[in-house]
């Protein structure tokens, strides 16, 4: 019996093809063969939730008055929405290493960082069927000074989603599991997914004073047989969302035994998308240009 075809979700509004976390990219995604759109969210100084991946503006992906930034821009949390919208994030600096990573990406001019409400309005106005909306709430327990406050940003995201009537089609995802605890406390039926740090990047995790990871909200994998999946289950999770190279036949079987869905991210190539499908994952978050 062939496995069920996984859902395909365009990561960061199809960042391999279009400007990431943009309204323009989201419009293109709605015409692409995808089941949903994923974004990352931050918060501005005046409390607006905006779609953007990093806590700062990248010099190789940001222009101001037509000129590329010479160095890393200010933290988003220090800028008002009006100030943030002066920056153009529609292209990558020609000749940069960043641009070389995304040879299929189409540069655009005049692309401002959108609010969560902008994207929700677009999704609500789109023709049926309604697309899924994966929202990664970006907080950082290792460097909280750079990141949004977890309570403020989580509540603001939930306020916007509920006001738009889009909760049934939204999934909240996060590396910081305390965000998912907050979501579950406010909306027990809201879909969530526990992101895990790729095995290759685990060395970057700075343990807290007690030697435990600050990302897992007190549910340390060492107390659960060294298994991320057991820890997610103990934290009340419903889905494991790993980097796709961490997904194997063994980990999928372990997740299934625990009643956890598997939703990998970071895919861009047809062969990898098909490999994940053959393993029986629930969904795949894909950058494009391949979608299946």
N, C-alpha and C positions, 0 to 999 in steps of 0.2 A: 504494500500500500504506500503510495507516495505521500510525503508529508504535506501538511496544510501550508499553503503559500503564506509567508510572513507578510505582515504589514510593512510598507515602505514609507519611511518618514524622511523628509528633506531636512538634513541637519543645517541649523543656522541659516534658514531660507535658501538652501542649496549653495553653500559657500564655495563649492568647487566650480561653479558656473556663473553665479551672480553675486552681487555685493552681499556679504554676510549680514544677517540680522537686520535686513532692510525691508521696507515696504515694497520697494521695487522687486527685490528677490522673491518676496512672498507672492506678489502678483504672478510672477513667472511660474512659481511652484503650483499655483492653482490650475495652470494649463498643462502641467507635467503629469506623468502617470504615477503620482504618489498619493498615499492615503492620508498624509498629514504633514505638518510643518513643525519643526523644532526651533526654539530660540533660546538665547541666554538673556538674563535680565539683571540690570543694575538699578541703582537709585540715585537721583540727582539731589543737589543741595536743597531744592525746594520740594522734595518728597514725591517726585514723579518717577514711575517705573518706566525704564527705557530698555530697548533691546540692544545689547552690546556684550561682547565676550570678555574682554580684559577690563581691569579696573582703571586702566589708563588708556589714553589715545595712542595708537601705534604710529610712529613717524613714517613708516613705509605704507601706511594705509589711510593716512589722514592729510587733508589739505585745508588750509585756511586762506581765504581770499585768493585761491588759485595756486598757492605755494605749498609745497610739501613741508611738513613740520621738520625742523632740524634735529629735534630730540623728542623723547617721550613726552606726550602731552600731560596736562594736569589730571589728577584723579577725577573720575566722573562725579563722585560724591561731593566734590568741592564746587561744581558748576551748576548753575541754574539750567532749567530746560532751555530757556531762550539763548543762553550763552552756548550751550552744547550744540544747538541747531545751527550755529554759525559754521560748524566744521562739515566738510564734505568727505564722506567715507565710501564713495562709489568706485574707487579705483585703487590699484596697487602701484607703488612707485616702479616705473619701468627700470629694468636692469637689476632690481633688488632680488635677494635670495627668496624673499617672501613671494614675489611675483612668479619666480621660477617654479615654486611649489604648485602653482595653480595655472598651468598653461592654457586651460580652457575658459578661464574666467573672463567675462565680458566687462570692460571698464565702462562706467557711466559717470556723468558729471551731475552735480547738484543733488547728491544723495545725502539726506540728513538722517541722523539717528532717530528712529521712530519711538513713540510711546507704546506701551502695551495696549492702551485703548485704541490707538491707530490700527494695530494689527488685528485686534478683536473685531473692530468695525469692518475691516476688509473680509475677515473670515465669515462674519455673519451675513454679509451682503453677497457672498459668492453663491453660485448656483448649487443646488443639491447634487450629491450628498454632502453633508457637512464634513469638513476635514477635521481630523484629530489635531490637537494642539499640545505639543510637549513643551513645557516651560521649565528650563533649568534655572533655578534661583542660585545666583552666584554669591556665596559668602565664603569667608576664609578664617577658620578658627586658628590658623597659624599666624595670620597677619590681619587681625580684625580692624586695625586702624585704616587699612587700605580699602576694605570691603564694606558693603552695606550692613547695617545692623540687622541681624536675623529676624528679630520680632517685627521690626518696621517693614522690611521688604516682603516678608512672607504675608503679613496681614494686608499690605497694599496690593500684592498680586491677587490674593483671594478676593479682596473687595472688588477689583476690576473684573475678574472672571465671573463672579456671582452677579454683579450688576449687568454684565452683558448676557447673562443667561447661557453661558457656555461651559458651565461646570461639568456637564455630562460628557463633553467631548474633550476635556482637558486632563492632562496628566502632569503632575509636578514631579520633577526629578532633581536630584541634588547629590553632590559629593559629601556635603555636610549633612549627616543624618539627623542632626538636631532640627533642621528645617522640615524634614519629613515628619518628625514627631509633632512639630507645631501644626503642620497641615492636618495630620490625623486627629489631633485634639479638637481642631475647629470643624473639620468636615470629615468624619470617619469613613464616608463612602467615596471620597475623592481618590481617583487613581493616582498612585505614586510609584516611583521606581528608585531603587537605591543604586546610585552610581558607585563604582569602585575604581580606585586608582590603578592604572595598568601596572602589571608586574614589573615592567622595565623601569617605571618611575617611582616605585615604592621607596627607593633609597632617599627620595626627596622629602618624605614625610618626617617631620620633626616631632619626636615623641614629647608628650607633656612631662611634667615633673615626676609623675608616677610611672613613666615609661610606656604609657598607652597612647594610641593614636588619638589626636584631637578631632579626627573627622568622624568617628563612629559613635559619638554621643554616649560614651561610657560603656558601649557593648564591644569589648575588645575581642578580636578574633582569637587571641591566645586562650581565652576562657571558653572557646567553642571549637576546640580541636584544630585551631589554626585555619579554620574554614570561613571564608567570607560569606558563603551561603548560609552556614549555620548561624553566623552572627546576624545576617539580615533577617532570617526567620525569627530569631530571638528578639530582634528590634521591632517586630510586628510588620515586616515588609511583605510585599506581594509580588515584587519583580526585581530581578537582578539585572543591572544594566552595566556590563563590562565593556572594555575595549575589545574589539572583535577577536584579536589574536589570543585573548585569554579564554575564548570559548572552544571547548573540546567536546568530544562525545562523552567523556567522563563527567565534565562539569554540567553538561546539559542533563545527564541522567541524575546527577546529584540534586540539581534544582528541581527536576520533576518529582523526585521522591519527597522533597520538602514542600511541594505544592507551589513552587515559585515559577513565574514566567521568566523567560530570558530575552532581553532586548538589547543586543549589542549596538555599539556606536563606532564611528570612525571609518566606515566602509566607503570605498570609492570605485572599486573595480568589479566588473561583472563576475569574475571567477570567485571573488570573496563573498559577494552577495549570494551567489548560488551555493557556495559551501555552507554558509550560515543557514540557508533554506533547507539544505539536505540534512543538517543537524537538528532541524525542527525548532528553530527559535520562533518567538512570538512576533517580534518586529525587528527591523533593522533601520538604524538611522544612517542615512547615506548622504554624501556631499554632492554627488553628481560628478561627471555627466552621465555615468551609467546609473540606471535606476532598477535594474533587475537582471 
